[in-house]
Amino acid sequence: MALKIAVKPGATYTSIFAEGHGLVLREPTLVAFDDKNRRKVRAVGYEALSMQGKAPNVSVVSPMTDGIVSEPDVFTLMLREFLNKIFVDYIFKPRMDAFVAIPLGLTLAEREMYEDALIDAGVVSATLIPGVILAAIGADLPVGTQKGIMSVNLGGGRTDMALLSYGGILNGCGVAIGGSAFDRAVVDYIVGRYGIRIDAEAAKKLREDVGTLVENDAAYCNVSGMDISSDAPQLVPVHASDIREVITPYLVRICDLTKTIIKTCPSNIAKDIMTDGISLTGGVSNMPGIGEFFMKQLGLPVTRYSRPEYLQITGLSKLLGSEVLMDQLVRGGAV
């Protein structure tokens, strides 16, 4: 019998859950190569992250762009190394059936690319399931019932939003707006406002440390970078208001898309959405004040969760242990 594993490939982290073993891996979605031809893997995950911008003659890359696999060969190599790391103590690697969280809106060719990459990495079969519905399952929402659910997953590479009912997606869409887009915008903003060059990793840390949508938040963080006029190291204080200014237009765009989907809501489940509002998941939903921001923009209640970055892999783990839930998703067309 094959071992069931759940894989959540994210723009920032990749998580793997193994039935009977729990969460066995959560590491950065990165691969370090020893050569420019990307043939020899030096490291993956945290070890690759530690080399980024520091190790000579090493290139560190992510196989994902805006939350979607863009380099399938690198993706395959990374998954193979992760699986080898998990089963390092095994004489023979077990046969594995993989259940995989994917973004909304993939083309048939993109779906096949995910499947082929996983099989080439060593699994026997790959079942693809939209991450936005898995996040709702992880949040203990009744996705298999007639109840209407509006789920918005704010991830590292993209945001997916969907109207759910009876184990399926009534309407939904994905957009390439997530933590990575915020970080690129922060890099540009710091250059324009303060004349300092910082990298995306520094921007990410800045966003996570002082990023907030609370208007009176006076937090700030000293950030070091290279002065663009003198090419000398420089330290500048960056305030929470700076980060809020950068990311607000992106979040307004997400809210506008959410409104568009809600407008398609069938009348018989409109009451559910009016009563229960929006379910916010994904790592970006950790940001202080984001619930209030969505509530103000949408005029609906908003629910946030503890450790929302784990909800998709949690949903996958629940799915592996429940034939009833799996059957509901199959009948609803989500699988």
N, C-alpha and C positions, 0 to 999 in steps of 0.2 A: 504494500500500500504506500502511495506517495505521501510525503509530508506536505501539509498545507502551509504555505507562507503568504504573508501579506506584505506588499511593497508599496511604499508611498514615496515616489521620486519627486522631490521638491526643488525649487530654484535655489534654496538655501541649504536645506538638509534633506537627506534620504533616510527613511526609516524602514526597518524590516521587523516584522512580527512573525514568530514561528509557533504554530499550534503546539501546545504542551510546554512551551519554553518561555512564552511572553515576548516582550520587546527585546530583541537581541542586538539591535544596532540602530543608532541614530548619529550620523556623521555628516559633515559638510559634503555637498555634491561637487566634489573637486577631484581632479586627477593631476598628478605631477609627472611629467615626462623628462627623461634624461636627454632626449634629442629633439631636434626641431621636426623630425618626421613623425613624431608621436607613435613610435613603435615599441619603445621600452618604457614600461610604467615604473616610475620610481616610488611613488606612494599614492594613496588615496585618502579621502576623508580628512580627519584632523591633522594627520602627518603632512598631507599635501598643503593644507592651510598654513601650517607653520613655516613652509618653504616659500610661500607666496611673496614675491618681491625681495627675497632675502638670499636664497640659495643660488650660487652661480651656475650658469649653464643648465638651469632647470626651468621649464615652462609649466605653469600651473593653469589649467583650463577647466571650465565647467561645460558639460555636454548639453546644458539647457540654456535657452534664451527666452526670457519673458515667460517662464514656467512651462515651456514645451521643449521636448527633446529636439535639439537642432543638430547634434553630432552623434548619430546612432552608433558609430564605431567606438567612439570614446565612452558613450553611455554603456555599451556592452562590456568594455574593458573594466569600467568602474564597478558594475554590478558583479562581474565575475570575481573581482578582487574582494568585494564586500562579502560575497557568499563563501569564498575561501577563508576569509577571516572568521566567519561565524562557525564554520565546520572544520576548523584547523585541527581539532583533536580527533576527527573521524578518520578511520582508515579508508573508508569509501564514502564519498559524498552521497547523501540520500537522494532518492528521486523526489522531485519537488513539483507541486502544482502551485502556481503563483496567482494571487488575486491582487490586482494592481489599480491604484487610484490614478485617474487620468483627468486632464482638463476637459471642459465642455467644448464642443464645436470642432473636434478633430475630424479631418477628412478620412476617408477609407484608407488612403495611402499612409497617413500618419498613424492610424490605429495599427495597421499591419507592421509599421516600423517599430512600434512599441512591442508588439508580440514577437517579431523576429529577434529584436535585441535581447529580450528576456530568454528566449529559447537558446539563442547563441551563448548566453551567459551561463546556461546549464540547467534551466528548468524544463520540465516535461510539457507543461501547458501554461498559458497565460490568459486569465479572465479579466477583462477591462471593465472598470466601474467608475462612473463620474465621481470625482472627489467631493463635489458639492453635496451630493446625497449621502456620501459616507460621513461627512462632517455632521450632518443632521442626525445620522444614526449614532455617532459618537456622543452627541449631545442629548441622547435619549428622547429624541422627538419621534412621534408615532408616524413614521414615513409610510408604513404599510397600510394605513387606514384611509378612510374617506376625508380625513381632516386636511385642510389646506395649510401648507407651510411655505413661508418665504425665507429661503436660506441664502445668505450672502457670505462667501468665503474669501477673506482678504489675505492672500498668500504672499510669499516672497517674490514671485515672478508675475503673478496675474491675480485678477479677481474674477471669480465665477459666481453667478447669481441665478437662482432658479426657483420657480414655483412648483412645489411638490405635492402629490396626492396619489393615494393608492399605489405606492411603490414605484412611481414613475415621475417624469419631468413633464409638466404641462407646457411650460415655456421657460426658456433660460438663455443666457449668453455668457460669453467670457470676454474679458478685455485685458490687454497687456499693461495693466496698472497694478503695481504691488510694491513691496518693499524695495526691490531693485530699482524700479523707476524713481521712487522717492530719493534713493541714495544718489543716483546720477544727477537728479535735479539739485540736491544739496551741494554736490561737488561744484556744479555750475554757479550756484548762488554764492558760495563762499569765495570763488574766484572773482565774481562780479562785485560783490559787496565789500570784501575785505582784501582782495588782491592776493589771496593765499591759495596755493594748490594743495589739495588733499586727495587721497585715493578713496575708492569706493568703500573699502573696509573701514576707514576712519569715519566716513560719512554715515555708514551703518551704525557704528558705535555711538556717534553723536545723536542720530535719530532715536536710538533705543534709550540713551541716557537722559536726554532732555526733550525729546519729541512729545508734544502734547497739544491738544486742541482746547485746553482750558485757557481762556483769554487773559486771566490775571496771573498766570503762572510766571514767576520771575526767575525761574531756574536758568542757569547758564553753565557752560562747560568750556574750559580752556582747551583750544585745539591747536596742535602744532602742524605746520606745513611749510612749503617753500614760498617765499615772497616772489611774486612774478616780476617785480621790477629790479630787485637786487640779487635774486637767486641765492638768498640766504635763509636759513631756518628762522621761522617767526612763530610766535605764540599769540593767538587772539581769542578773546572771549566770544563765544557764539551763544545766543540767547534762545530760549524756548520760542519766543515770538518769531525768530528767524525761521525756525523749522516749521512753525505753523503757517507762516506766509508761503513757504515753498509747497507744502503738501495740500493745502486747502483746495486749490483748483482741481487737483486730481480726485479728491474725495467728492467734490461737487459733481464731477463727471460720473462717478460711480453711483451716486444717489440719483442722478437723472436717469441713468440706465435702469436702476431698480424701479423707479416710478413707471417707466415704460412697460416693464414686465408686469407690474401690479395692475396696470390699466387693462391688461388682457385677462385678468382674473375672472373666471366664470362666476356668475352671480350667486350660485349656490355655495361657493366657498369664500365669497367676499367677506362674510361675517367673521370667519376664522382669522383672516388677515387683519381685519379691523380690531379684533379682540386681542390677538396674540402678537401682532406686529411682525418684526423682522428678527431673525436669528443671525447674529454676527459671529462668525468663526474665523479661524486662520490667525497666524501670528501677529499680523498688523492690528488685529482687534484688541491687542493688549494695550494700545496707546491710550493714555488717560484722556478722558473727555470725548472719545470717539462715539460712545453710545449716545450721549447728549447731542452730539453733532448730527448724527443720523436721525435722531428723534425730531430735531428742529427742522431738518431738511424735508423729511418725509411725512411728518405729522402722525407718526405711528409709534407704538411702544417698541422698544429695542431690548433684546436679551443678549447679554454677553456671558462668557463662560470662563471658568478657571482653566488655565493652561490650554488655550484654544488651539495652539499650534500642534497639539497631539490628537485632536478630535478625529481627523481623517484616518489615522492609523488605528485609533481606538474603534472607530466604526468598522474598519476592515476586520479587526480582531473579533468583534461581536458577530459579524457576518459569517466568519469561518465556523463559529460555534452554534449557528442557528439555521437549520434547514428551513424552518418556517419563514424566517426573514429573507433568506436567499430566494425562496419560492415567490415571495411577495415582489421582490425586485425583478425576477424573471418575468412574472406576469405583467408587471408595470412597464417593462421594456427598458429598465435601467441596466440590465445585464444582457 
